[in-house]
């Protein structure tokens, strides 16, 4: 085997390990869970085994898929709305420091309010329909995207900015040619955090008041002691969050190739 082939083989092994190790860790954890519940004879209405949860996923797949679509719709609309609001606000705060001094304390302070504290108010104001869950998701996702975008706009190379000023570029030209490209990796970092926690806003909204969605299904199943179905809904939420995060990572590789390649 040549030196080049050996290096290629080692790279392949390292890439394989990155994929296999998490799977093995998950498999070990599920095996320990299964054996512990069976050994200690824990009732299924307290802690079901992974095999029982998997069986429930198969048996109730139509029900789970229907409620998953409702929660997914709430998440995507809320996430999109958060981006549409957060990025322009961050740009305005960057361009006009008086706005940053005015809004920044309120943005930070809003995160000290527990989400459960405002969820009943949103249900009262916007009703039991989808809009209250969308607003809840938007409120949660708004914070990381705004702050990451603002930090990204401030991270632009000062020498590049000075060069554009020498070339007589105005502040808005510098913003779109220098600051905004520099902020793109930060925006995607905030977006990946936001898409990951968007499930929290949707599910909490469904817990407080809803007629559909995985959060509603979890509460309804828990009241009937169908704990395996509760765990099945949690699995659906987890898979949905991971898939959305993978999609966002893929988009980042396309839009910001220079950041991914470094």
WOJOZI-V644418 format. One record per backbone hydrogen bond with DSSP energy under -0.5 kcal/mol. CO is the residue of the C=O (numbers start at 0). NH is the residue of the N-H. If there is no record, write none. Layout:
# WOJOZI-V644418
co=(CO	CO)
nh=(NH	NH)
This chain:
# WOJOZI-V644418
co=(1	2	3	4	5	6	7	8	9	10	11	12	13	14	15	15	16	18	19	20	21	22	23	24	25	26	27	28	29	30	31	32	33	34	35	36	42	42	48	49	50	51	52	53	54	55	57	59	60	61	62	63	64	65	66	66	67	68	69	70	71	72	73	74	75	76	77	78	79	80	81	82	84	85	86	87	88	89	90	91	92	94	95	95	96	97	98	99	102	103	104	105	106	107	108	109	111	113	113	114	114	115	117	118	119	120	121	122	128	129	130	131	132	133	134	135	136	137	138	139	140	141	142	143	144	145	146	147	148	149	150	151	152	156	157	158	159	160	161	162	163	164	169	170	171	172	173	173	174	177	178	179	180	182	183	184	185	186	187	188	189	190	191	192	193	196	196	197	198	199	200	201	202	203	204	212	213	214	215	216	217	218	219	220	221	224	225	225	226	227	228	229	230	231	232	233	234	235	236	237	238	239	240	241	242	243	244	245	246	247	248	249	250	251	255	255	256	257	258)
nh=(5	6	7	8	9	10	11	12	13	14	15	16	17	18	18	19	20	22	23	24	25	26	27	28	29	30	31	32	33	34	35	36	37	38	39	41	45	46	52	53	54	55	56	57	58	59	60	63	64	65	66	67	68	69	70	213	71	72	73	74	75	76	77	78	79	80	81	82	83	84	85	86	88	89	90	91	92	93	94	95	99	96	98	99	100	101	102	103	106	107	108	109	110	110	111	112	113	116	117	117	118	119	121	122	123	124	125	126	132	133	134	135	136	137	138	139	140	141	142	143	144	145	146	147	148	149	150	151	152	153	154	154	155	160	161	162	163	164	165	166	168	167	173	174	175	176	177	178	179	181	182	183	183	186	187	188	189	190	191	192	193	194	195	196	197	199	200	201	202	203	204	205	206	207	208	216	217	218	219	220	221	222	223	225	224	226	228	229	230	231	232	233	234	235	236	237	238	239	240	241	242	243	244	245	246	247	248	249	250	251	252	253	254	255	258	259	260	261	261)
